[in-house]
Amino acid sequence: MNQDLAFAPISELSRRLRNGDISAPQLVDLFAERIDRYGETSKAFISLDLQRARARADAVNPDEELALNGIPYSCKDLFDVAGLATTGGSKVLEDNIAVSDADAVQAMNRAGAIYLGKNNLHEFAYGATGENTLYGTTPNPYDHSRLAGGSSSGSAAAVGFGLCAAALGTDTGGSVRAPAALCGLVGFKPTFGRVSTAGVIPYSWTLDHVGTLTRTAGDAATVFNALLPGQREIAEVNLEDQIIGIPQGFFFERCDGEILDGIDALMNFLRDAGASLKPVTMPSMETTRTVSLTVQMPEALSFHNRYLEQRGHLYSQEFRAGLALGQCLLAEQYIRAKRFIETYRRDLDQVFSEVDVILTPATPVIAPQIGAVEVSVDGVSEPAGNAITRYTSFFNMTGHPAITLPCGMHSEGLPFAAQLVGKHYGDEQLLDLTTQIESGFDFELPLPDLD
Amino acid sequence: MKKLDRQTLLGIRDQLGSYAWEDAEIDELVDPKLGIITGFQELLEQLEDLRKIDLGSIPPAGDIPIK
């Protein structure tokens, strides 16, 4: 079978399934064979459920009108799937068998999607590099010496290596959008609370979002529609009606020059298409990472407290240190941080009274080397995980929907992306606009050379 | 702000903590050597700066209301 089909968008796969060019069992077999071939290299999967996937594929009626009829997908190993272990990428939960499906998994299955397996991740989503001592560090499909990024590293690799058509992840500081950007995929984080997190192991209740990793923005819209009740078609957007906010300062500072050039090219396209680009002043970003960390770690500790007594020794040293930090913060500091988050939300809402969307680079760097502790841009070094999520984490605090869209290839052979941020509950409009940009902007991502 | 003290954190662990953290984990917070936690002292200093900002009656963030 044509291996390029493994990199086709959902829209193309759905068309071929409906036309009878390919059957659902053939599609599952295509991905299963590729998992067999690239599973070890990619370290994308922690567990597989191919027997049930084949049974579900056999039962697919190609004429049924379902958004994801016969489309194979995977999910980060934080999502419950009945009868299978939800490990969180940790030894701590290796025997944690779920009794029911997570809400998001139920929705995907209802839409006809076929679940293939659970994806690797940074242990319990604590970290953006995707390094995992137990299940291995997930490489980037475009350069296996580089990181896929995390924490939804395996979800990005699964789509990026052509092992499934789409994947679910979670995004607490950029854990869907950043790995998607580094691997040449579209990463979408909806408005906070819009997609249920029930049945997903939490990291930080205040910041966690369920998100999607897909090949195209149109696919992101299709999967998002499947996750919510009711269906809608992608609407055409007139770019001439759009006012696009361009933040000053922080979001364009200490950023790789080639990424900035790529964002410039995208801005020129938008301008030529008639959109208005308007400089906007964002809230101060100076202490936003402090605020985020002050909320994350006590919340993570509060959840993991249930396992610490019996299984504390099974956590990685890295995660234990983070939890210990959470122990040493004061309640007043936690509450104050949550009040700052409320001010960020209000301040950003104010910005959105002037613009329809905000455009930034998705990441300031391309995928770092595996094992790199720090990365340096403009002579300033910072931890690799901080750099990867520098432009994404703020929008987890504000809860605005945000999507990353590949927009260029770096001279080092790795993709980079733009980030578009929409208004609260403006998810559909953001997806429509991104789909429109994707179809008009002159950039075609080359397929990764996996061999 | 007084610099973070090992004894303070050991006291939190022993009297208020929900878990018996190892000494090495407490030491890492006071004097990071493993590169796992960086800048806990810096984090506390930034929190002290944030404490001085008057937030009026702004509440903690909750759900996002549909407008």
HADDOCK unambig.tbl for C-alpha pairs under 7 A between the chains (distance, minus, plus):
assign (segid A and resid 290 and name CA) (segid B and resid 43 and name CA) 6.08 0.50 0.50
assign (segid A and resid 309 and name CA) (segid B and resid 19 and name CA) 6.89 0.50 0.50
assign (segid A and resid 318 and name CA) (segid B and resid 36 and name CA) 5.68 0.50 0.50
assign (segid A and resid 321 and name CA) (segid B and resid 25 and name CA) 5.74 0.50 0.50
assign (segid A and resid 321 and name CA) (segid B and resid 36 and name CA) 6.96 0.50 0.50
assign (segid A and resid 321 and name CA) (segid B and resid 37 and name CA) 6.64 0.50 0.50
assign (segid A and resid 322 and name CA) (segid B and resid 37 and name CA) 6.84 0.50 0.50
assign (segid A and resid 324 and name CA) (segid B and resid 21 and name CA) 6.83 0.50 0.50
assign (segid A and resid 324 and name CA) (segid B and resid 25 and name CA) 6.83 0.50 0.50
assign (segid A and resid 325 and name CA) (segid B and resid 29 and name CA) 6.96 0.50 0.50
assign (segid A and resid 327 and name CA) (segid B and resid 17 and name CA) 6.61 0.50 0.50
assign (segid A and resid 328 and name CA) (segid B and resid 9 and name CA) 6.90 0.50 0.50
assign (segid A and resid 335 and name CA) (segid B and resid 60 and name CA) 6.34 0.50 0.50
assign (segid A and resid 338 and name CA) (segid B and resid 60 and name CA) 4.65 0.50 0.50
assign (segid A and resid 338 and name CA) (segid B and resid 61 and name CA) 5.40 0.50 0.50
assign (segid A and resid 339 and name CA) (segid B and resid 58 and name CA) 6.23 0.50 0.50
assign (segid A and resid 339 and name CA) (segid B and resid 59 and name CA) 5.48 0.50 0.50
assign (segid A and resid 339 and name CA) (segid B and resid 60 and name CA) 3.96 0.50 0.50
assign (segid A and resid 339 and name CA) (segid B and resid 61 and name CA) 5.83 0.50 0.50
assign (segid A and resid 341 and name CA) (segid B and resid 61 and name CA) 5.91 0.50 0.50
assign (segid A and resid 342 and name CA) (segid B and resid 60 and name CA) 6.04 0.50 0.50
assign (segid A and resid 342 and name CA) (segid B and resid 61 and name CA) 4.54 0.50 0.50
